[in-house]
Amino acid sequence: MRKSLIPLSAVAALALLLPAPPAHAVSKEMIQLQTQVQQLQDALQHLQQSNDERMGVLQHLIEQTADSVNRMSQTLNTLQDQVQAQNGQGGKVDQISGQIQGVNDSIDELKTRVAKVDKSLQDLQSQLQNINAQPAGGAAPQTGQPGQPAPAGTMQPGQPQASLQPQAPPVDQLYQSALRDYTSARYDVATGEFGDVLKYYPQDDLAGNAYFYLGEISYRKGDYPTAIQNYDAVLEQFAGSPKAPAAQLRKGLAELAGNQRDAGVRDLRSLIQRYPQTPEAEQARSKLNGLGVKIVASKPSAYR
């Protein structure tokens, strides 16, 4: 009897020495997964709150800028009335026209800011919609598993970084710097900066302004052919630009200054016909009257 108990004791001892099933490992992985899901949900909620706050601030900025544009437009209308009142006297037309040009520049800048703020708002809304479209409980992507290749785009220790091309400054920063140098009569510096606007942002609306001011710089230097080319770039590539009337006026004056009388008269007449209520049209009328030229070209008489 005692001999039969000895094998049973040995079997029991051997069973105690065997490892238990890894139930605690499964439980630990579940806890980690639940923790990750909770962290993702918290991050999503925080991002939604942050985007809501940003969109509120951007909406407020848009309203403020729109008010500024309205005030500028009222000021422009007042100055236009003054031009019409002074046109008969011929006294302060040039001074008031310069003020109108400054107001037009300010309106252009404000419109550009409104467009950029509106684009930022749309980008934030798109980002929020993309985040909401993702499943809230999705598992986080696994990275760095032993024996598996690293995901594409992940930098590994010791891996050389790809050479990065230098990025251009934002278009509004380039343009504002060029405009400051232009108004300070640093024309050579401004020429390079306006050239950078055309190089890096050829399709941006401010590229039309850059062409216009490059034309102004060439005009002041007496390089009328180059000035005409830049004014033509505004009229041909940015026909809807607020600078288009001024570009056509200055093109006509450059042609007159460059002994191209017929072309200059033709462009001034075209300006009056296309933009009859603008200050530039008033200046064109004054210039044609000073030249003794009819504002409307005479039609050739028909043969009888």
Secondary structure, 3 states (H helix, E strand, C coil): CHHHHHHHHHHHHHHHHCCCCCHHHHHHHHHHHHHHHHHHHHHHHHHHHHHHHHHHHHHHHHHHHHHHHHHHHHHHHHHHHHHHHHHCCCCCHHHHHHHHHHHHHHHHHHHHHHHHHHHHHHHHHHHHHHHHHCCCCCCCCCCCCCCCCCCCCCCCCCCCCCCCCCCCCCHHHHHHHHHHHHHCCCHHHHHHHHHHHHHHCCCCHHHHHHHHHHHHHHHHCCCHHHHHHHHHHHHHHCCCCCCHHHHHHHHHHHHHHCCCHHHHHHHHHHHHHHCCCCHHHHHHHHHHHHHCCCCCCCCCCCCC
